[in-house]
Amino acid sequence: MALSLLVESLLCLALGAVSGVLMVRWLWMGYVSAAAGAVGCAVLAVAATVWLSGPSVTEALPATTPLGAFELRSSPLAGVFLLLTGLVGIGIFVYSAGYTQNLGGTLRQAASLALLNLSVGAVVLVVAAGTALTLLVAWEAMSILTYFLVTVEFDHPGRPRAAFLMLALSEVGFFGMAVGFALIGGFAPGASFAWLSAHHPSGGVADAAFVLFFFGFGAKAGLVPLQGWLPEAHPAAPSNVSALLSAVVVKAAIYGMLLSTFVFLGPPPAWWGYLALAAGVGTAAYGILFSLLASDLKRALAYSTIENLGFMIAMLGAALVFAAAGKTLLAGLALLVLCLHALYHALLKGALFLGAGSVDIGTGTRDMDQLGGLAKRMRWTTPLFLLGAMGLAGIPPMNGFQTEWLGLQTLIRAHDLSSAGDRVYLAAAGALLTLTFALAVTTYIRIVGGAFLGAPRSSAAEQAHEAPRAMVVGMAFPVVVAVAMALLPPLGVGAAASAAQSASHAPNLLAAVLPPIFTHPGQYAGLVKLGGTFLSPIVPANGLVIVPTSANFAFISPTYIFLSLAFIILLTAAGLRLLCRQSRRESPVWAGAVAQRTASMQYTATGFTNPFRSIFGGVYSSQKEIETDYHQAPFFVRDVRYRHRVIEPVERYLYRPVVAAARLVSRGFTRVQGGSLSLYLLYVFAVFVIALLIR
């Protein structure tokens, strides 16, 4: 049944692709394409619930090659990634029914919808692959299809370059993955994933395969220094495509990392965890620092995606360290945090990118310095965007708060390790991640405040209007699902625990995270009375309270936090209303001796983070340009404009030297291409002689 549901969803996506093509002739087929895609994603979500609760099932397809066979395989680990693909996909397709009408031309709308259905189908095949060949073919199809999706509006400046960078880095990663599979025997006859999981390599082969898989999948996961495509491709792509890339495609890379390290390669040495933890923490810090500076709304969200992916990779590193130390339960808990954050991030970041598209449609700009005041003009998009931002900023009791709290609790449990080096390393990682989480709160305050609050700072913001209804509904769906999972934690924790347990083989992982009130009710008597068994008849979880691995360590309940905060807010509002019954008096806001307060006096998104330019100036190396009208008024300057330009360290010290070296080598080879037929015949003769000598 698990794989039959998968096939049905793929058929729906295929129908959506065909309907998208037929839209060129019949315009109404566009709605059929979006509806078919949404139905296919809904079937995916249903299939994922079966995968999460059932055993692994493999089905060979009636096709084989010298490099291996094509197979599909269901597993609980793949189930959580299939679930996030289905849930986010529903919102993206509903949103696309309204959004694609703004792409300019029926042909572009048809291409966008058809490619969107095919891209989701390719991601599904990546997650459901049962052999190395199946995964690599599906991966290449996903990379090429998303390349064309980004370039649908090919006449927009910068989009072909951004799409090419995305494809180039993906191909670099593809090469690493292919060599890694070759090293561990992934292309041998009968080498399915089940076979690879039972025949682990060892020694230098395993170490080399880990590095190849880690950086191969990391190229798509935004791992520094391979993150360059995210801040370029996301702003260039249409917003529904940006949501797909950030919410779904990069999660396929996280799935590949989990699959290769914990399923294919066997027991890890500690240095694998050190490498992954350092790379994850560095990626998270790098992403959030540059998210603080971006003025383009989608670019800021893209850098935030890098930060969240860094957190997931850091938890993968922590799991490897714990596994190497023999702490299977803690390794499983780290993987649970990873899977749960992947699910939450997909829902919320997908919704935020859809919201950025609504802002672009409603105002014509994504420059946060030119926005402001949208809360009064976009009354549906604003609260949905705010909920998504709260979830990713880690504001209690929202989604990010749960995973960040659980992640830090997991790292703190390093005191259970016998190695002092491991304890110090994990504690330092936890401290740096805490700083990163604090900066994430700042960046989302900046985004929400700069774009939606205050007064409009441009005519575009003043004339803003709400997005079409389909776009609002498409954005609302993942937000509502995420909020439900935040307030009822067993909904998400149960799925993440099932996936993490299948990868780590940690026993009773769910019972270690949610209180075992049925087996030890005396330890949780108060929680039982407060409704700890509320969801037990519906989902495989024990309660609404999260207790990471020990009843004596710490626990939280997002549900009870929400109820407490709601009660306090309502009580405060009622008290203020009773105390302020006197007549209201209005007076103008003091504007520093200026006759009238103007929108230019308020903080912009850039101005809000100016202190960080000084604090982290060594990282940013920003260049400040000041423009004045000094030539028109040499004695009394009335207008001063500041412009900051930042070059990423990775671009300055890695990408640019590599590009310069490649150009130098290519210029050298141009001399070989002299255009002379005699010279080309000489080359052929030289190769022939060398081949004879070698033989």
N, C-alpha and C positions, 0 to 999 in steps of 0.2 A: 504493500500500500504506500510506503514511504516514497519509493521511486516512481510509482504510477502517478502520484500527485505532482511530482516534479515534472514528469513528461506532460501532464495536462497544463501546467503553468507555462512550459516552454511552447506548447501549441498556441496558447492564448497570446503569448508575446510574438510568435510568428504571424498570427492573424493580425496583430496590431501593426507589425511591420508592413505587411501586404496592404492593409487598409491605409497606412500612411502614404504608400506609393500611389494608390488609387485616388488619393486626395487631389492629385494634379488634375484629374478629370471631374470628380465629384467632390465638391468642397465639404459636404457633410461627412465624408469618410474620415475627416480629421477627428471628429468626435468619436467615431467608431474605433479609431486607432488608440486614442487616449483611454477609452473605456475598456478596450481589450487589454491594454497594458495594465490598467488598474486591477482588473479581474485576475490577470495572471499573477500579479504581485500578491493579491489576497490569497490565492491558492498557495503561493510560496509560503506565506505566513502560516497557513494551516499545515502544510507539509513540514515546516520547521518544528512545530509542536510535536509532531509524530517522531521526527528525528531526535529531538531532545529526550524523549521518554523511552525510545526503543533501542534495540541493539543495532550494530552496524550491519548494513546489507550491501552487497556488491552485485552489480548486474553488468555483464560483458555485452558490448555492442557488437553486431555482426560485421566487424571490420577490424583488420589487423594490418600491421606494416612491419618492415624489418626492424624498426625501432621499438616495437611493442604494440600492444592492443589498446583499443579505446574502451574504457570502463567508467561507469558511474557508481558512486559509493556514498551511502548515507552514514552519518555518524553524529553523535551528540555535539562534538566540537564544531563540525560544519553547520549543525543546526542553528546555533546562535547567530552565525553570520548570514545564514539563509533567512533567519527571522528579521534581522535588521534590514536586509535587502528588500524583503517583502513589505515591511511596514513603511519604510521611507519611500519605496517605489510607488505605493498607493498615492501618497501626497504629491510626489513629483508628477505623476501622470494626470491627476486631477488638475494640478496647477498648470500643466502644459496645455491643457485644453483652452485656457484663456491666454496664456503667455505667448504661445507661438503665433498668435494673430498679429503680434507686434514685430515679427521678424522681417517683414517687408517682402511680400510676394508669396504666392501659393507654392511655388517650387521649393522655397526655403522651408516653409511650414511642413510640407510633405517630407522633405529630406530629414528635418529635425525629428519628427515623430517616428519615422521609420528607423532611423539610426538609434533613437532612444530605446525603442523596443529591442532592437538587436543587441545594443550594448548591455542592457540588463540581462538578456539571455546569455551573453558571453560571461558576465560576472557569475551567474548561476552555475554555468558549466565549470568555471574555475573552482568554485566552492564544492561542487559535487564530483569533481574529477576523482577517478580511482586509480589512475596510472600517471606516470610522469609525462608521457606523450599527450594524454588527454589534457592535463593541466597546462602544458606549454602551448599547445595549439589554441586552447581557449584563452590563455593569457595574451597571446599574440593577437587574436581576434579582438579582444577587449581593448588592447592598446591602439590598434588601427582604427577601430570604430569610434573610440573617444577622440582620436585625432581629428577625424572628419566631423565629429560633433562640435568640437571647438571652432573649426573653420567653416561652419555653416554660413556665417556672415563674413566671408573671406575678404570683403572690401573694407572692413574696419581696420584702421591702422594698428599694427602690432599683433593681430591675431595669428597670421601665418607663422610669425617668428615664435610666438609663445607655444603654439601647437607643435612646431618642429622641436623646440627644446624639450617639451613633454615627451614626445615620441623618442627623441635621441636618448634621454636618460632611461626611458623604459627599455630601450634596446640594450643599453649597457647592463641593466639589471637582468634582462632575459639571458644574455650571454653567461652571466655568473650563475644563474639558476640552472641553465642547461649543463654547464660543466660540473656543477655540484651533483646533479642527478647522474651524470656519467661516472663520477667518482664512486658513488655508493651503489652502482649497478642498477640504476633506475631504468635503463634501456635494455636490460637483459630479457630474454624470453620468459614470460610469466612473472615478471617483476611488477606486481601490483603494489598498491600502498599497504595492503595487508601483509604481503611478503616482505616489503621493506621494513615494516614495523617489527617483524620477527627476526630479521637478519641485520643487526646493527653493525656498522663499520667500527673500527677501533684505531687508536693511535693517531698517526699523522694524517691518515685518510679522513678520519672523522673531524679532525681539527680544520683541515683544508676545506672540507665540505661545509662546515659551520660558517666559516668566514665567507665563502662564496654565497651560501644561502642568505646569510645575514645582510650582506650588502647588496645582493641581487634583489631580494624582496624590499630591502631598505630604499632602493632607488625609487620605488613607487610609493613607499610609505613616508617619504619626506624626511628621511634620515639625513642629518647634516654630515657631510657636505653635499649630499645629493638632493637637497630640498629645493633647488633653484627653480624647478618647474611650477611649484605650487603658487607662489606669489605672482607668477607671470600668466599661467594658464587660467586661474580662477577669475581674475578681473577681465580677461579677454573673452572667456566663454559666455554664452547665454546663461542666465541665472539658473534655469532648470538643469543645465549641464553642470554648472558649478556645484549644485546640490548633489548631483549624482557622483561627481568626482570626489568631493570632500566627505560625503556620508557613506558611500558604498565602495567605490573603486579602491581607495586607499585602505579600506578595511580588508579587502581581498589580500593585500600585501601583508597585513597583520596576521591574517589567517595562515598565509604561507610561512611566515616566521614561526608561528606556533607549531604548525604541522612538521616543518623540517627539524626544529630543535627537539621537540618533546616526543615526536612519533618516529621519525626516521633515524635519528642519530644516537639514541640510547642515553645512558647515564652521562651527564655532562661533567667536565672538569670545572673547577671554580673560576678559571680565567675566562671562560665563556660568559659567565654571569658578570664578571668585572667589566668586560668589554661592552656588553649590552647595557649594563646599568650606567656606565659613564657616557656612552653614546646617547642613551635616552634622556638623561638629565641635561646633558649639553644641548641636545635638540630642543627640549622643552624651554630651557632658558633662552636660547637663541630665538625661537619663534615668538615668545611673548615680548622680548625686548624690541623686536622690530614691529610687532603688532601695535606697540605703543606709539609709533611714529607715523604709521601709514595714514594718509588722509582719505584715500579711496576706501569706501566702506567694504567692498569685496576683498581688497588687498589686506585690510586689517583682519578680516575673518579668515583669510587664507593663512596668514601668519599664526593666527590662533589655532588653526588646524594643526600646524607644525608643532605647536606647544602640546596639544592634546595627544598627538601621536608620540611625541617624546615621552610623555607620561606612561603611555601604554608600553613602549619599548623598555622603559625603566622598570616597570613591573615584571616584564619578561626577564630582565636581568636579575631582579630580586628572586624570582622563581628559580632561575638556574643556580644562583648562589645557595639557596635553601636546599635545592635538590642535591647539589654536590656535597652538602654537609649532612645529608641523610634526613633532613626535616621535611618529610613528604607532605605533611599537613600544611605547613607554612608555605611550601611551594604551591600547593593547590589553592591556598587562599590568595596568593599573589596572582595566580592565573584567573581566579574568580574576579578579582578587581579589574584585571585587564579586559576580560570578556564583558563585564558589566559596564565598564566605561566605554568600550567600543559600541555597545548597544545604545547607551544614553547619548553619546556624542553623535552617533549617526542620526538619531531622531532630532536632536536639538540643532546641530550645525546644519543639517539639511533644511530645517525650517528657517534658520537665520539667513541662509543664502537665498531661499525663496523670498523672504522678506526684503532682502537687498534688491532683488529684482522688482518687487512691488514699489519700492522707493524710487528705483530708476524709472519705472513706467509712470509713476505719479508725479515726478518732478523733472525728469530729464537729466538728472545728474546724480553721481554717487560721491561727490566731494563733500565730506562732512563739514568742512569749513564754510561751505555754501548752503548748508541745510539749516536745520533748527525749526522749531515750531510745528513739526509734523504731527505731534500728538493731537492737535485740534483739527487737523485736516485729514488724517488717516486714522480714524477711530477704531478700526479693526486690526490693522497691521501693527499699530503701536503696542497694544497690550500683548499680542502674540509674540512680537519681537522681544518685549520686555521679559516675558516668561522664559523664552529661549535663552536670553542673555543671563538671567538669574540662574538658570540651570547649569550653564557652563562656567559661570563665575564662582560657583560653589557656595551660593547663598543658602543657608538653611531654610527650609528642609528639602531643597531641590536636589536634582539628580547628581550634579557635580559634587555637592557636599557629601553625599553618601560615598562615592567612589574615592574622593580625595581623603576623607576621613579614614576609610578602610585601608587605603594604600599607606597612609602614614602609620596607622596602627600596625600594619604588617611589617613595615620597616623597623618600627620600634621593637618588635619582637625579636630583633637581632640579638638581644641580650640572652636569648636561649642558646646561641651558638657558642661553641667552645673556642673558636679561633678569635683572638683579639683583633686581628686584621679585618676579618669579616664584620665584626661588630662596629669598628670605626668606619669602615667603608660604607656600610648601610646607614649608619647614623648621619654621616656627611651627606649622603644622597638624600636622606629625608629632610635635612636642613635646607639644602638647595631647592628641593621641590617645594618646600613651604614658602620660600621666597618667591618662587615662580607662581604659586597659587595666589599669593598676595598681589603680585603684579597683574595677574589675570583679572582680579576684581577691579583694579584700576583701569585696565583697558576696556572692560565692558561698561564701566561708569562713563568713560570717555565716549564710547560709541553711542550709547543710549542718550546721554546728555547732549552730545554734539549734534546728533541727527534729529532727535525727536523732541527735545525740551527747549525751553527758552523761546526767543522770538526768531522769526525767519530772517536769515541773513542775506537773502537774494530774492529776486523776483520769482525764480523757479520754485523756491520754498513757499513763497506767498501764494502761488497759484497751484499748489499741490492738490491732488485729488486721490481718492481711494482707488485701489486696484479693482479690477473686475471680480465678480463674485466667485468664479471658479478658482482664481488665484488665491483668494482669501481662504476658501475651503481647503484647498490643497496645502496651504501653510498651516492651517489650524489642525489638520489631522495628526501629524507627528507631534505637535505641541501637546495636544490633548492626551495622546498615548503616553508621552514622556511624563506629564504631570501625574497621570494615573499610576505609573510605575514609581514615581517619587513618593507619593503619599501612601501607596500600598507596596512596600518594598519586596514582599515575596514574589510579586509578578515578575520582576527583573532578576532578583537574586536566585530564584529557583532555576531559571534558564541558564544563567551564568554558572551556577554551581554544577549543573549537569554537564556543561561543556568542559569546565575546568577539571572535573573529576575524571572524565574520560581521557584527558591528556596527561594528567599528573598521577592518576591511579591513587589519589588520596582517599582513604576510607571515610565514609560518612561526612563528606565535606559540608553538605547543607546543614547537618545537625551541629557542625562546629561553628557555623555562622549565625544561624537562627536558634533561639533557645530551645532545647529539647524538653519542652514543658510536659510532654506525655511520659517521658521516662524519668525525669527529675522535677516533678512539679513543686517540691518543697523549695528549690532554689529560686523559683520564679513565681512565688505565690502572688506577689503584688501585681506582676505583669499579667498573670492569668485573670485576675479580677478586673483588670483594665481592658480586657478583650484580646488577650494574646492569641486565642484560637479563632479569631474572626474569620480568617480565610482558609482554615484547614480543610473544610469540605470541598473547596474549589480548586486550590492549587497545592502542589506537593511541597508545602512549607509549614513551619510550625508556629509562626506568629508574626507580629508587626515590629519586633525588636531585633536589632542586629547586634550580635555578640561575637566578635572575632576570636575564635579558638579557645577562649577561656572565660568562664563566668566571673572570675575574680579580677579581670583586667579592665574592661571598659565596655559600655554598650550605649547604643543610641536607638531612638525610635523616630524616624521622620514623621510618622503619622501623628504621634503625640506632640511633637514639636510644632507641627502645623496647627493642631487643635489649640495648643497653648498660645501660640502667636495670634491666631485668629481671635481668641477670647480676649487677650490683652489689647489688641487693636480696637476691637469693638467697644470694650470697656473704656478705653482712653477717648475714643471718639464721642461716646455718650457723655463722658464727664466734661469734655471741652464744650460740647453743645450746651450743657446745663450752665456752665460757668460763663458762657459768652452770649447770654440772652439779650444784653443791652444792645442799643441801636448801633448799627455799623457805621464807621466813619472811614472815609476814603481820603487819601492825600497822595500827592505825586511822590515818586521815589526820588531821593536825592541823587543827583548825577554829577557830583563833584564840581559844583558851581557852573555847570553847563545848563543852558536853558531847557533842554529836553533830553531825556534818556533815549539813546538809539541802540539798534541791534548790534552795531559794531563795538559797543562797550562791553558786551558779554564775552565770556571765555569761548574761544573756538576749540575744536578738537585738537588742533595743533598747539594752541596756547596752553591747554590743560596739562600737556605732558612736557612742556619746556624744561621744568626742573630735571627730568630724567635725561635730557640731552647733556646736562652738566654732570650729573652723577655717573652716567655711563658713557661719557664722552670718548673714552679710550676705545670702546667697542664701536660706537657709531661713526666716529671720525667725520662728523657732519660738517658741511660747508655752508656758511651763512652768507646770503647776499641781501644787501639793503638797497632798495630803490627809493629815490626821493624825487620831487619835482624842483630840485635845487636850481636848475637852469632857468626855470620859469620864475621862481621866487627865491633869489639867492640869499636874501636876508631873513625871510620868515617862511620857513618850510611848513607847509600845511598838510602834506601827505607823505607818509613813510610806509613802505611795504617791505615785509620780511619774507625771504624765501630760503628754505633749508633744503639741502640736497645731501642725501645719505647714500653711500656706496657700501654694500654688504661686504664684510671681511672675506667671506667665501668667494664672492665674485672678484674682489680685488686681488687676493693672494692665490687663488686656485684657478678660477675659470679664465680670467684674462691671460695669465701666463700660458695656460694650456692652449687657448685659442691662438695666441701669438706664435707659439711654437708650431702649431699645426699649419698656420698660414706660411711660416717660413719654410717648412718642409714641402708644402704644396707648390710654393714658388720654385723650389729646387727641381721638382718633378716636371714643371712646365718646360724646362730645358730639354727633357727627354722627349717630349712631344714636339718634335721640330717640324712636323708636317711633310717630311721627306719620305717618299716611298722606299728609297734605297736604304735609309736609316732603319725603317721598320723591318725590312727584310734582313738587315744585319742583326737586329734583336732576335728575330725568329731563328736565325742560324746559330746565334750564340746559345740560346736556350736549348736547341737541338743537340749541340756539342756537349753542353753541361749534362744533359740527360743521359747521353751515351757514356760519358765518363763515370757518372754516378752508378749506372747500371753495371 
